[in-house]
Amino acid sequence: MIIGKTITAQAHPNIALVKYWGKRRKEGNIPAVGSISITLDTLYSRTSIRLEPALRGDRFIFNGAPAPEAQRRRVQMFLDIFRRRAGRAVFARIESENNFPTAAGLASSASGFAALAVAANRAFQLHLEERELSRLARQGSGSAARSIFGGFVEMHAGTRPDGSDAFAEPLLAPEAWPLRVVICITSRQEKSIGSTEGMERTAATSPFYSAWVSSSKDDLAEIRRAIRGKNFRELTEVSEHSCLKMHGLILSARPGILYWNGTTVELIHRIRALQRDGVPVFFTIDAGPQVKAVCLPEALSDVVGALKRVDGVREVLVTGLGQGARIVEGDG
């Protein structure tokens, strides 16, 4: 255990191409379906931890200010997992920051908990392997399991009651198929219904939820084939299908949940127009109003030029595929 020294880790958000929505078991964030994602590059969470025996509770600073109590408790419960593993009840001072909007459909919890898992593993000197870190990161945020790895990543839903087989693993390195991602920010507000609440309502009330779960295996098989063959057309078809199927499912909850705004819809239409013109690009949208346009490198300028002109787009972020979570300071 490293006492009194600051350990800093960095992790990147990921975007699911075959979507995760719904939990097989709420405790431990065990997913009801598998998913496949891409880890981004220029967006990141940077999280520092310092173990201090004199503390009587964890201290959590987020984006330069004390975190809300609910967020602090969530982090403390996550760190309790590492304390139990280490057999030491030492509290910590944690500071975390994102360089992109938080709680707005850009997977900020995924990168945040992945970074915290890697930093805590080093601080508590547990020497856990990446697969085990993925299992632990999942307990902080379901999609954080995927941000442990870079490039194309698959999250297994597993079947065991304890979730021990629910972990992520890498499929393809980022440099092997260097796609580009254009992120269109249409709102900087936090979404009114968080993903966990949305998943619970959907599972409890949508008449289509069982079909969503049973159809996921075919989507996963198709997209694995597309990734192995670097088949962009097939990647486009299954990714857009999974995206629209997930949002259709969410709309069918009672009451229905709508994460999109008018600009979200207009961006879909603009991307469809680019596709008709032969531009290799597709859209995907998580639980929020932001649209991610994934394209081949040679199409990047056309995609950026077309999407940034859409009314209501507040900012356009351009990124490639990035690395997994890693220590960036305090490794010596």
Backbone as numpy.savetxt, mean C-alpha at the origin, in Angstrom:
# Nx Ny Nz CAx CAy CAz Cx Cy Cz
19.49 -5.55 21.63 18.65 -4.36 21.63 19.53 -3.12 21.63
19.21 -2.17 20.76 20.01 -0.96 20.64 19.30 0.15 21.42
19.88 0.56 22.53 19.29 1.56 23.42 19.89 2.94 23.11
19.04 3.95 23.02 19.49 5.33 22.92 20.06 5.73 21.58
19.95 4.91 20.57 20.46 5.25 19.25 19.31 5.27 18.26
19.26 6.28 17.42 18.17 6.43 16.46 18.43 5.56 15.23
17.45 4.75 14.90 17.47 3.90 13.71 16.39 4.41 12.76
16.77 4.66 11.51 15.82 5.21 10.54 15.68 4.26 9.35
14.43 4.02 8.98 14.14 3.18 7.81 13.27 3.95 6.84
13.34 3.55 5.58 12.52 4.16 4.54 11.79 3.06 3.78
10.53 3.32 3.48 9.73 2.38 2.70 8.85 3.17 1.75
8.37 2.49 0.73 7.60 3.15 -0.32 6.19 2.59 -0.37
5.21 3.42 -0.72 3.86 2.89 -0.89 3.80 1.96 -2.09
2.77 1.16 -2.10 2.56 0.28 -3.25 1.15 0.46 -3.79
1.00 0.13 -5.04 -0.31 0.21 -5.70 -0.70 -1.20 -6.11
-1.83 -1.66 -5.63 -2.29 -3.00 -6.01 -2.87 -2.96 -7.42
-2.43 -3.89 -8.25 -3.00 -4.06 -9.59 -4.15 -5.06 -9.54
-3.96 -6.17 -8.85 -5.08 -7.01 -8.45 -5.34 -6.67 -6.99
-6.55 -6.19 -6.72 -6.84 -5.50 -5.47 -7.10 -6.42 -4.28
-6.77 -5.87 -3.12 -7.11 -6.47 -1.82 -8.26 -5.65 -1.22
-9.36 -6.31 -0.92 -10.46 -5.62 -0.23 -11.23 -6.65 0.57
-11.16 -6.54 1.87 -11.84 -7.48 2.75 -10.87 -8.33 3.55
-11.26 -8.66 4.76 -10.39 -9.41 5.66 -11.02 -10.74 6.03
-10.18 -11.76 5.97 -10.62 -13.07 6.44 -10.76 -13.07 7.95
-9.87 -12.32 8.60 -9.95 -12.14 10.04 -9.43 -10.76 10.37
-10.21 -9.98 11.12 -9.82 -8.61 11.44 -8.55 -8.59 12.29
-8.51 -9.45 13.31 -7.33 -9.52 14.15 -6.14 -9.99 13.31
-5.10 -9.17 13.26 -3.94 -9.50 12.47 -4.02 -9.09 11.02
-5.16 -8.45 10.63 -5.32 -7.99 9.24 -5.06 -9.11 8.23
-5.70 -10.23 8.43 -5.52 -11.36 7.51 -6.47 -11.16 6.33
-5.94 -11.05 5.11 -6.79 -10.71 3.96 -7.68 -11.85 3.52
-8.82 -11.47 2.96 -9.75 -12.47 2.42 -9.32 -12.93 1.04
-8.57 -12.09 0.33 -8.11 -12.42 -1.02 -6.64 -12.06 -1.16
-5.96 -12.72 -2.08 -4.59 -12.34 -2.40 -4.58 -11.08 -3.25
-3.39 -10.54 -3.45 -3.25 -9.31 -4.25 -1.86 -9.26 -4.86
-1.74 -8.46 -5.91 -0.44 -8.25 -6.56 -0.27 -6.76 -6.80
0.89 -6.24 -6.45 1.11 -4.80 -6.46 2.44 -4.43 -7.09
2.60 -3.12 -7.30 3.90 -2.55 -7.66 4.30 -1.54 -6.59
5.55 -1.61 -6.18 6.09 -0.67 -5.21 6.64 0.54 -5.95
6.31 1.72 -5.45 6.70 2.96 -6.12 8.09 3.41 -5.68
8.60 4.43 -6.34 9.98 4.86 -6.13 10.07 6.18 -5.37
9.62 7.28 -5.97 9.90 8.61 -5.42 9.03 8.97 -4.23
7.93 8.28 -4.00 7.11 8.50 -2.81 7.66 7.62 -1.68
7.69 8.17 -0.47 8.25 7.36 0.63 7.74 7.81 1.99
7.84 6.90 2.94 7.72 7.18 4.37 9.09 6.95 4.98
9.51 7.88 5.82 10.79 7.73 6.54 10.47 7.73 8.03
10.87 6.68 8.70 10.48 6.47 10.10 11.71 6.18 10.95
11.80 6.89 12.08 12.92 6.71 13.01 12.39 6.20 14.34
13.20 5.36 14.99 12.85 4.84 16.30 14.08 4.90 17.20
13.86 5.30 18.45 14.92 5.29 19.45 14.37 4.71 20.74
14.94 3.61 21.20 14.50 2.96 22.43 15.05 3.72 23.63
14.13 4.06 24.57 14.52 4.84 25.76 13.91 4.21 27.00
14.69 3.53 27.82 14.16 2.84 29.00 13.43 3.76 29.97
13.74 5.07 29.98 13.11 5.99 30.92 11.66 6.32 30.54
11.27 6.07 29.32 9.91 6.39 28.89 8.90 5.46 29.55
7.70 6.01 29.81 6.62 5.21 30.37 5.53 4.91 29.34
5.82 5.25 28.12 4.92 4.98 27.00 5.59 5.44 25.73
5.13 4.96 24.60 5.72 5.37 23.34 5.36 6.82 23.03
6.28 7.54 22.42 6.06 8.91 21.96 6.11 8.88 20.44
5.09 9.43 19.78 4.99 9.33 18.32 4.77 10.71 17.71
5.74 11.16 16.92 5.65 12.41 16.17 5.43 12.06 14.71
4.36 12.62 14.13 4.04 12.32 12.74 3.98 13.61 11.93
4.78 13.66 10.88 4.86 14.86 10.04 5.07 16.13 10.86
5.95 16.01 11.88 6.37 17.16 12.65 5.50 17.54 13.82
4.43 16.80 14.11 3.53 17.14 15.21 3.16 15.86 15.97
2.80 16.00 17.27 2.35 14.81 18.01 1.18 14.15 17.31
1.27 12.84 17.15 0.21 12.11 16.46 -1.05 12.07 17.30
-2.22 12.01 16.68 -3.47 11.81 17.43 -3.40 10.56 18.29
-4.15 10.56 19.37 -4.07 9.45 20.32 -4.39 8.11 19.68
-5.38 8.07 18.80 -5.74 6.80 18.16 -4.58 6.27 17.32
-3.90 7.18 16.64 -2.75 6.77 15.81 -1.60 6.32 16.69
-1.38 7.01 17.81 -0.30 6.61 18.73 -0.57 5.23 19.31
-1.83 4.95 19.66 -2.17 3.63 20.21 -1.95 2.53 19.17
-2.29 2.85 17.93 -2.10 1.86 16.86 -0.62 1.52 16.70
0.24 2.53 16.76 1.68 2.30 16.67 2.17 1.54 17.90
1.67 1.90 19.08 2.12 1.22 20.30 1.73 -0.25 20.28
0.53 -0.55 19.83 0.11 -1.96 19.73 0.99 -2.72 18.75
1.39 -2.05 17.67 2.27 -2.69 16.70 3.64 -2.97 17.32
4.19 -1.99 18.03 5.50 -2.18 18.66 5.45 -3.21 19.79
4.28 -3.39 20.38 4.14 -4.43 21.41 4.51 -5.81 20.85
4.24 -6.03 19.57 4.61 -7.31 18.94 6.12 -7.51 19.02
6.89 -6.46 18.73 8.35 -6.54 18.76 8.85 -6.65 20.20
8.20 -5.96 21.12 8.61 -6.07 22.52 8.42 -7.49 23.03
7.30 -8.10 22.66 7.07 -9.49 23.09 8.12 -10.41 22.49
8.46 -10.20 21.22 9.48 -11.03 20.57 10.82 -10.88 21.27
11.14 -9.63 21.67 12.44 -9.37 22.29 12.46 -9.70 23.78
11.27 -9.83 24.39 11.21 -10.10 25.82 11.62 -8.91 26.66
11.46 -7.70 26.12 11.84 -6.47 26.84 10.76 -5.41 26.64
10.25 -4.87 27.75 9.20 -3.86 27.70 9.81 -2.46 27.68
10.56 -2.15 26.64 11.20 -0.84 26.49 10.38 -0.02 25.50
10.02 1.20 25.93 9.24 2.07 25.05 10.17 2.88 24.15
9.55 3.54 23.18 10.34 4.16 22.12 9.83 5.55 21.78
10.74 6.32 21.21 10.39 7.60 20.60 10.41 7.38 19.09
9.28 7.64 18.44 9.14 7.38 17.01 8.82 8.69 16.29
9.50 8.92 15.20 9.19 10.05 14.33 9.03 9.52 12.92
7.95 9.95 12.25 7.69 9.47 10.90 7.18 10.62 10.04
7.56 10.60 8.78 7.07 11.62 7.85 6.86 10.99 6.48
5.88 11.53 5.77 5.60 11.13 4.39 5.89 12.31 3.48
6.35 12.04 2.28 6.55 13.11 1.30 5.41 13.15 0.30
4.23 12.63 0.70 3.05 12.60 -0.16 1.82 12.65 0.73
0.62 12.95 0.18 -0.58 13.08 1.00 -0.89 11.82 1.80
-1.35 12.02 3.04 -1.63 10.93 3.96 -3.12 10.63 4.02
-3.46 9.35 4.13 -4.86 8.90 4.29 -5.74 9.40 3.16
-5.19 9.45 1.95 -5.94 9.98 0.80 -5.97 8.99 -0.36
-5.75 7.72 -0.08 -5.78 6.72 -1.15 -4.45 6.51 -1.83
-3.35 6.82 -1.12 -2.01 6.62 -1.69 -1.17 5.66 -0.86
-1.83 4.83 -0.07 -1.15 3.75 0.68 -0.10 4.27 1.66
-0.42 5.37 2.35 0.53 5.90 3.33 0.72 4.97 4.52
-0.33 4.23 4.91 -0.16 3.31 6.04 0.72 2.13 5.65
0.69 1.75 4.37 1.53 0.64 3.91 3.00 0.98 4.06
3.41 2.13 3.54 4.82 2.51 3.62 5.21 2.83 5.06
4.30 3.46 5.82 4.63 3.81 7.20 4.89 2.61 8.08
4.02 1.61 8.02 4.21 0.44 8.87 5.33 -0.47 8.36
5.56 -0.49 7.05 6.70 -1.26 6.54 8.01 -0.65 7.04
8.11 0.67 7.00 9.32 1.33 7.50 9.48 1.09 9.00
8.39 1.18 9.75 8.47 0.97 11.20 8.87 -0.47 11.52
8.36 -1.43 10.75 8.72 -2.83 10.99 10.21 -3.05 10.81
10.78 -2.49 9.75 12.21 -2.67 9.48 13.05 -1.96 10.54
12.64 -0.75 10.93 13.39 -0.01 11.95 13.31 -0.71 13.30
12.11 -1.19 13.68 11.96 -1.86 14.97 12.72 -3.18 15.00
12.73 -3.89 13.90 13.50 -5.14 13.82 14.97 -4.89 14.14
15.50 -3.79 13.59 16.91 -3.46 13.87 17.09 -2.98 15.31
16.19 -2.12 15.80 16.34 -1.57 17.14 16.25 -2.66 18.21
15.34 -3.60 18.02 15.17 -4.68 18.99 16.10 -5.86 18.71
16.91 -5.75 17.64 17.91 -6.78 17.31 17.28 -8.17 17.19
16.17 -8.23 16.45 15.48 -9.51 16.28 16.00 -10.31 15.09
16.62 -9.64 14.13 17.23 -10.31 12.96 16.20 -11.15 12.19
15.01 -10.62 12.04 13.96 -11.33 11.32 14.17 -11.25 9.81
13.84 -12.32 9.11 13.94 -12.32 7.66 12.77 -11.58 7.04
12.90 -11.25 5.74 11.90 -10.41 5.08 10.50 -11.03 5.11
10.39 -12.35 4.95 9.07 -12.97 4.96 8.39 -12.77 6.31
9.14 -12.92 7.40 8.56 -12.72 8.72 8.25 -11.25 8.95
9.09 -10.35 8.44 8.79 -8.92 8.54 7.51 -8.60 7.79
7.29 -9.26 6.67 6.06 -9.06 5.92 4.85 -9.49 6.75
4.94 -10.63 7.42 3.84 -11.07 8.28 3.56 -10.05 9.38
4.64 -9.52 9.98 4.46 -8.56 11.07 3.92 -7.24 10.55
4.46 -6.74 9.43 3.99 -5.48 8.87 2.50 -5.55 8.55
2.02 -6.71 8.11 0.60 -6.92 7.82 -0.27 -6.61 9.03
0.24 -6.86 10.23 -0.55 -6.64 11.42 -0.70 -5.15 11.75
0.18 -4.32 11.18 0.00 -2.89 11.32 -0.94 -2.34 10.27
-0.76 -2.79 9.03 -1.60 -2.39 7.90 -1.53 -3.52 6.89
-2.69 -3.96 6.39 -2.72 -5.12 5.50 -1.79 -4.98 4.31
-1.79 -3.80 3.68 -0.97 -3.61 2.48 0.50 -3.35 2.80
0.83 -3.12 4.08 2.23 -2.91 4.45 3.06 -4.16 4.20
2.42 -5.32 4.23 3.14 -6.57 3.96 3.81 -6.52 2.60
3.18 -5.84 1.62 3.74 -5.77 0.28 4.87 -4.75 0.17
4.82 -3.67 0.97 5.85 -2.63 0.88 7.19 -3.06 1.47
7.25 -4.22 2.08 8.55 -4.76 2.52 9.42 -5.02 1.30
8.81 -5.31 0.16 9.54 -5.69 -1.05 9.40 -4.63 -2.13
10.32 -4.67 -3.10 10.28 -3.76 -4.22 9.74 -4.42 -5.48
9.50 -3.61 -6.50 9.06 -4.11 -7.79 7.66 -4.68 -7.75
7.45 -5.80 -8.43 6.16 -6.50 -8.45 6.12 -7.47 -7.27
5.02 -7.43 -6.52 4.94 -8.18 -5.26 3.59 -8.87 -5.16
3.60 -10.12 -4.69 2.33 -10.83 -4.45 2.12 -11.04 -2.96
0.91 -10.74 -2.52 0.48 -11.02 -1.15 -0.43 -12.24 -1.16
-0.06 -13.24 -0.37 -0.85 -14.47 -0.28 -1.90 -14.32 0.83
-3.14 -14.67 0.52 -4.18 -14.61 1.55 -3.99 -15.70 2.59
-3.48 -16.84 2.16 -3.29 -17.96 3.07 -4.61 -18.61 3.45
-4.50 -19.70 4.16 -5.68 -20.44 4.63 -5.64 -20.76 6.12
-4.48 -20.64 6.73 -4.35 -21.03 8.14 -5.05 -20.01 9.04
-5.71 -20.49 10.09 -6.45 -19.58 10.98 -5.57 -18.52 11.63
-4.31 -18.85 11.90 -3.43 -17.89 12.58 -2.77 -16.91 11.62
-3.01 -17.06 10.32 -2.43 -16.11 9.36 -0.96 -16.33 9.08
-0.39 -17.41 9.52 1.05 -17.63 9.34 1.45 -17.79 7.88
0.48 -18.13 7.02 0.79 -18.25 5.60 0.27 -17.04 4.79
-0.07 -15.96 5.50 -0.50 -14.72 4.85 0.68 -13.75 4.87
1.44 -13.76 3.79 2.63 -12.93 3.70 2.85 -12.56 2.24
3.74 -11.60 2.01 4.05 -11.18 0.64 5.41 -11.73 0.23
5.62 -11.78 -1.08 6.92 -12.16 -1.61 7.11 -11.49 -2.97
8.35 -11.23 -3.34 8.60 -10.53 -4.61 8.35 -11.44 -5.81
7.83 -10.84 -6.89 7.61 -11.55 -8.14 8.62 -11.16 -9.21
8.92 -9.86 -9.33 9.80 -9.37 -10.38 10.47 -8.09 -9.89
11.78 -8.02 -10.08 12.54 -6.85 -9.62 12.12 -5.60 -10.39
12.24 -4.42 -9.79 11.79 -3.19 -10.45 12.51 -2.91 -11.76
13.78 -3.26 -11.83 14.55 -2.97 -13.05 14.24 -3.95 -14.18
13.58 -5.07 -13.87 13.29 -6.08 -14.90 12.18 -5.63 -15.85
11.28 -4.81 -15.37 10.22 -4.26 -16.22 9.93 -2.85 -15.70
10.71 -1.87 -16.11 10.67 -0.52 -15.50 9.50 0.33 -15.99
8.30 -0.04 -15.56 7.12 0.73 -15.91 7.17 2.11 -15.23
6.37 3.02 -15.74 6.25 4.36 -15.15 4.83 4.53 -14.62
4.72 5.33 -13.57 3.42 5.58 -12.94 3.21 7.08 -12.82
2.09 7.55 -13.34 1.71 8.96 -13.25 0.55 9.04 -12.25
0.78 9.71 -11.14 -0.22 9.81 -10.08 -0.88 11.17 -10.15
-2.18 11.17 -10.34 -2.94 12.42 -10.43 -3.64 12.67 -9.09
-3.20 13.69 -8.39 -3.81 14.06 -7.11 -5.03 14.91 -7.41
-6.20 14.42 -7.01 -7.44 15.15 -7.24 -8.01 15.75 -5.95
-7.44 15.35 -4.80 -7.87 15.89 -3.51 -6.78 15.60 -2.49
-6.55 16.56 -1.57 -5.59 16.35 -0.49 -6.28 16.09 0.85
-7.58 15.97 0.83 -8.31 15.72 2.06 -8.25 14.24 2.44
-8.28 14.00 3.74 -8.39 12.61 4.20 -9.76 12.08 3.80
-9.79 10.81 3.43 -11.08 10.23 3.03 -11.98 10.09 4.25
-13.27 10.26 4.03 -14.22 10.27 5.15 -14.45 8.88 5.73
-14.25 7.85 4.93 -14.42 6.47 5.40 -13.11 5.73 5.17
-12.47 5.32 6.25 -11.20 4.62 6.14 -11.37 3.25 5.50
-10.24 2.68 5.06 -10.30 1.40 4.36 -10.84 0.28 5.25
-10.42 0.25 6.51 -10.88 -0.82 7.40 -12.39 -0.77 7.57
-12.92 0.42 7.83 -14.38 0.56 7.97 -15.08 0.20 6.66
-14.50 0.64 5.55 -15.10 0.33 4.25 -15.13 -1.15 3.97
-14.04 -1.85 4.30 -14.00 -3.29 4.08 -15.04 -4.01 4.93
-15.15 -3.61 6.19 -16.10 -4.27 7.08 -17.54 -4.07 6.59
-17.87 -2.85 6.16 -19.22 -2.60 5.68 -19.51 -3.39 4.41
-18.52 -3.43 3.52 -18.72 -4.15 2.26 -18.94 -5.64 2.51
-18.09 -6.23 3.34 -18.21 -7.67 3.62 -19.54 -8.01 4.28
-20.02 -7.09 5.10 -21.25 -7.37 5.86 -22.52 -7.14 5.05
-22.47 -6.27 4.03 -23.71 -5.84 3.40 -23.79 -6.03 1.88
-22.66 -6.20 1.19 -22.73 -6.31 -0.27 -23.20 -7.69 -0.68
-24.18 -7.77 -1.58 -24.62 -9.09 -2.07 -23.61 -9.73 -3.01
-22.58 -8.97 -3.40 -21.60 -9.47 -4.36 -20.27 -9.86 -3.72
-20.20 -9.79 -2.38 -18.91 -9.99 -1.73 -18.36 -11.40 -1.95
-19.21 -12.42 -1.88 -18.70 -13.79 -2.05 -18.17 -14.00 -3.46
-18.79 -13.36 -4.46 -18.29 -13.46 -5.83 -16.94 -12.77 -5.98
-16.76 -11.66 -5.27 -15.47 -10.97 -5.28 -14.37 -11.90 -4.77
-14.63 -12.57 -3.67 -13.63 -13.46 -3.09 -13.34 -14.64 -4.02
-14.38 -15.26 -4.55 -14.18 -16.47 -5.36 -13.54 -16.16 -6.71
-13.71 -14.96 -7.23 -13.15 -14.63 -8.55 -11.71 -14.15 -8.49
-11.18 -13.92 -7.30 -9.84 -13.33 -7.18 -8.74 -14.26 -7.68
-8.92 -15.56 -7.54 -7.86 -16.50 -7.94 -7.60 -16.42 -9.44
-8.66 -16.28 -10.24 -8.47 -16.16 -11.68 -7.72 -14.89 -12.03
-8.05 -13.78 -11.35 -7.34 -12.52 -11.61 -5.86 -12.64 -11.28
-5.56 -13.30 -10.17 -4.16 -13.46 -9.77 -3.39 -14.31 -10.79
-4.02 -15.37 -11.25 -3.35 -16.23 -12.24 -3.09 -15.47 -13.53
-4.06 -14.66 -13.97 -3.89 -13.89 -15.21 -2.77 -12.87 -15.08
-2.72 -12.18 -13.97 -1.73 -11.12 -13.87 -0.33 -11.69 -13.64
-0.22 -12.83 -12.98 1.09 -13.47 -12.88 1.61 -13.80 -14.26
0.74 -14.32 -15.11 1.13 -14.66 -16.48 1.55 -13.40 -17.25
0.83 -12.32 -17.06 1.18 -11.07 -17.74 2.52 -10.54 -17.28
2.80 -10.64 -15.99 4.07 -10.14 -15.46 5.22 -11.01 -15.94
5.04 -12.33 -15.89 6.11 -13.23 -16.36 6.44 -12.97 -17.82
5.41 -12.74 -18.64 5.62 -12.52 -20.06 5.82 -11.07 -20.44
5.77 -10.17 -19.45 5.87 -8.72 -19.70 4.89 -8.32 -20.81
3.67 -8.80 -20.64 2.60 -8.57 -21.61 1.76 -7.39 -21.12
2.01 -6.20 -21.68 1.36 -5.00 -21.17 -0.14 -5.00 -21.48
-0.54 -5.53 -22.60 -1.97 -5.57 -22.94 -2.74 -6.41 -21.92
-2.19 -7.57 -21.59 -2.86 -8.43 -20.61 -2.83 -7.79 -19.22
-1.71 -7.14 -18.88 -1.62 -6.44 -17.60 -2.69 -5.36 -17.51
-2.90 -4.65 -18.60 -3.93 -3.60 -18.65 -5.32 -4.18 -18.39
-5.65 -5.26 -19.09 -7.00 -5.82 -18.99 -7.33 -6.28 -17.57
-6.42 -7.04 -16.97 -6.74 -7.59 -15.65 -6.67 -6.51 -14.57
-5.76 -5.53 -14.70 -5.64 -4.47 -13.69 -6.88 -3.58 -13.68
-7.32 -3.15 -14.86 -8.52 -2.31 -14.90 -9.75 -3.08 -14.45
-9.82 -4.35 -14.83 -10.95 -5.19 -14.41 -11.00 -5.29 -12.89
-9.85 -5.56 -12.26 -9.82 -5.69 -10.80 -10.18 -4.37 -10.13
-9.69 -3.27 -10.67 -9.98 -1.95 -10.11 -11.48 -1.66 -10.15
-12.08 -1.80 -11.32 -13.51 -1.47 -11.45 -14.38 -2.45 -10.68
-13.94 -3.70 -10.61 -14.69 -4.70 -9.85 -14.69 -4.35 -8.36
-13.52 -3.90 -7.85 -13.45 -3.52 -6.44 -14.34 -2.32 -6.14
-14.28 -1.30 -7.00 -15.09 -0.11 -6.72 -16.58 -0.39 -6.94
-16.90 -1.29 -7.88 -18.29 -1.70 -8.00 -18.77 -2.42 -6.75
-17.92 -3.25 -6.19 -18.23 -3.94 -4.94 -18.48 -2.94 -3.82
-17.60 -1.95 -3.71 -17.72 -0.94 -2.64 -19.01 -0.15 -2.81
-19.35 0.18 -4.05 -20.60 0.89 -4.30 -21.82 0.07 -3.90
-21.67 -1.26 -3.93 -22.81 -2.13 -3.64 -22.99 -2.37 -2.14
-22.13 -1.79 -1.31 -22.33 -1.89 0.14 -23.59 -1.11 0.51
-24.02 -1.27 1.74 -25.24 -0.58 2.17 -25.00 0.14 3.49
-24.97 1.48 3.48 -25.04 2.35 2.30 -23.76 2.27 1.47
-23.92 2.55 0.19 -22.80 2.46 -0.73 -21.72 3.49 -0.41
-20.49 3.14 -0.74 -19.33 4.01 -0.48 -18.76 4.44 -1.82
-18.58 5.75 -1.97 -18.02 6.29 -3.21 -16.75 7.05 -2.86
-15.60 6.50 -3.27 -14.32 7.14 -2.99 -13.91 8.12 -4.10
-14.56 8.09 -5.23 -14.18 8.93 -6.36 -14.79 10.32 -6.25
-14.23 11.26 -7.03 -14.87 12.54 -7.28 -15.01 12.73 -8.79
-15.51 13.88 -9.20 -15.74 14.09 -10.62 -14.46 14.03 -11.45
-13.35 14.52 -10.88 -12.08 14.49 -11.60 -11.59 13.07 -11.79
-11.85 12.21 -10.81 -11.49 10.79 -10.95 -12.12 10.21 -12.21
-13.40 10.47 -12.38 -14.12 9.93 -13.53 -13.59 10.52 -14.83
-13.33 11.83 -14.84 -12.83 12.46 -16.05 -11.47 11.90 -16.44
-10.64 11.59 -15.47 -9.33 11.00 -15.75 -9.47 9.62 -16.37
-10.43 8.84 -15.91 -10.67 7.53 -16.53 -11.01 7.71 -18.00
-11.89 8.65 -18.28 -12.27 8.90 -19.68 -11.05 9.34 -20.51
-10.20 10.18 -19.92 -9.04 10.65 -20.66 -8.06 9.49 -20.94
-7.89 8.61 -19.98 -7.00 7.46 -20.18 -7.58 6.52 -21.23
-8.89 6.32 -21.21 -9.52 5.50 -22.24 -9.31 6.11 -23.63
-9.33 7.44 -23.72 -9.08 8.11 -25.01 -7.65 7.88 -25.46
-6.70 7.94 -24.53 -5.31 7.65 -24.88 -5.17 6.22 -25.39
-5.85 5.30 -24.76 -5.79 3.90 -25.20 -6.31 3.75 -26.62
-7.40 4.45 -26.93 -7.95 4.37 -28.29 -6.97 4.92 -29.33
-6.11 5.84 -28.88 -5.09 6.40 -29.77 -3.82 5.55 -29.82
-3.84 4.40 -29.14 -2.71 3.49 -29.19 -1.64 3.73 -28.14
-1.91 4.56 -27.15 -0.93 4.83 -26.10 -0.98 3.70 -25.07
0.15 3.08 -24.75 0.17 1.97 -23.78 0.09 2.49 -22.34
-1.13 2.59 -21.83 -1.37 3.12 -20.48 -2.65 2.49 -19.95
-2.73 2.34 -18.62 -3.98 1.91 -17.99 -4.11 2.61 -16.65
-5.32 2.58 -16.10 -5.58 3.24 -14.81 -5.78 2.21 -13.72
-5.51 2.63 -12.50 -5.91 1.88 -11.32 -6.16 2.89 -10.22
-7.11 2.59 -9.34 -7.54 3.52 -8.29 -7.77 2.72 -7.02
-7.16 3.16 -5.94 -7.37 2.49 -4.66 -8.52 3.16 -3.92
-8.61 2.97 -2.61 -9.73 3.51 -1.84 -9.51 4.99 -1.59
-9.73 5.77 -2.63 -9.56 7.20 -2.58 -9.82 7.77 -3.96
-9.66 9.08 -4.14 -10.00 9.70 -5.42 -8.82 9.86 -6.37
-7.62 9.44 -5.94 -6.45 9.65 -6.78 -6.37 8.57 -7.87
-5.99 8.99 -9.07 -5.87 8.07 -10.20 -4.41 7.82 -10.50
-4.05 6.55 -10.66 -2.70 6.18 -11.03 -2.73 5.64 -12.45
-1.97 6.25 -13.32 -1.87 5.81 -14.71 -0.53 5.11 -14.87
-0.57 3.82 -15.20 0.64 3.01 -15.37 0.90 2.90 -16.87
2.15 3.16 -17.28 2.43 3.17 -18.71 3.83 2.62 -18.99
4.07 2.29 -20.25 5.41 1.96 -20.69 6.26 3.24 -20.74
7.57 3.13 -20.55 8.41 4.34 -20.47 8.27 5.27 -21.66
8.12 4.72 -22.87 8.07 5.56 -24.06 6.79 6.38 -24.15
5.78 6.03 -23.34 4.51 6.75 -23.37 4.41 7.84 -22.30
5.44 7.98 -21.48 5.34 8.84 -20.31 4.98 10.28 -20.65
5.65 10.89 -21.61 5.40 12.30 -21.92 3.98 12.50 -22.43
3.47 11.57 -23.25 2.10 11.69 -23.74 1.09 11.59 -22.60
1.33 10.68 -21.68 0.40 10.47 -20.56 0.40 11.70 -19.65
1.58 12.17 -19.27 1.67 13.34 -18.39 1.00 14.55 -19.06
1.31 14.77 -20.33 0.75 15.91 -21.04 -0.76 15.89 -21.09
-1.34 14.71 -21.29 -2.79 14.60 -21.39 -3.48 14.73 -20.04
-2.91 14.14 -19.00 -3.61 14.08 -17.72 -3.47 15.37 -16.92
-2.36 16.06 -17.04 -2.19 17.27 -16.25 -3.12 18.39 -16.72
-3.70 18.25 -17.91 -4.61 19.27 -18.43 -6.06 19.04 -18.00
-6.33 17.94 -17.33 -7.70 17.66 -16.88 -8.07 18.60 -15.74
-9.22 19.27 -15.86 -9.67 20.18 -14.80 -9.83 19.41 -13.48
-9.33 19.98 -12.41 -9.46 19.36 -11.09 -8.23 18.60 -10.65
-7.27 18.39 -11.54 -6.02 17.74 -11.15 -5.15 18.76 -10.43
-4.90 18.52 -9.16 -4.16 19.48 -8.33 -2.65 19.33 -8.49
-2.21 18.13 -8.73 -0.78 17.88 -8.84 -0.57 16.56 -9.58
0.50 16.48 -10.32 0.87 15.24 -11.01 2.24 14.79 -10.51
2.31 13.57 -10.00 3.55 12.99 -9.52 3.97 11.89 -10.49
5.23 11.84 -10.82 5.73 10.83 -11.75 6.77 9.97 -11.01
6.63 8.68 -11.13 7.54 7.78 -10.44 7.75 6.51 -11.25
8.79 5.80 -10.90 9.02 4.47 -11.44 8.73 3.44 -10.37
9.26 2.25 -10.54 9.11 1.20 -9.55 10.29 1.23 -8.60
10.03 1.03 -7.32 11.05 1.24 -6.30 11.47 0.00 -5.55
12.36 0.24 -4.59 12.94 -0.81 -3.76 12.02 -1.15 -2.59
12.41 -2.19 -1.88 11.71 -2.56 -0.67 12.15 -1.71 0.51
11.55 -1.96 1.67 11.87 -1.21 2.89 13.30 -1.53 3.33
13.97 -0.51 3.86 15.38 -0.68 4.20 15.83 0.35 5.25
16.91 0.03 5.94 17.53 0.96 6.88 18.32 2.00 6.08
18.13 3.28 6.45 18.87 4.35 5.76 19.79 5.13 6.68
19.57 5.05 8.00 20.44 5.73 8.96 20.52 4.90 10.23
21.67 4.98 10.89 21.85 4.28 12.16 22.22 2.83 12.02
22.80 2.48 10.87 23.13 1.08 10.61 24.50 0.70 11.15
25.29 1.70 11.54 26.64 1.43 11.97 26.74 0.94 13.39
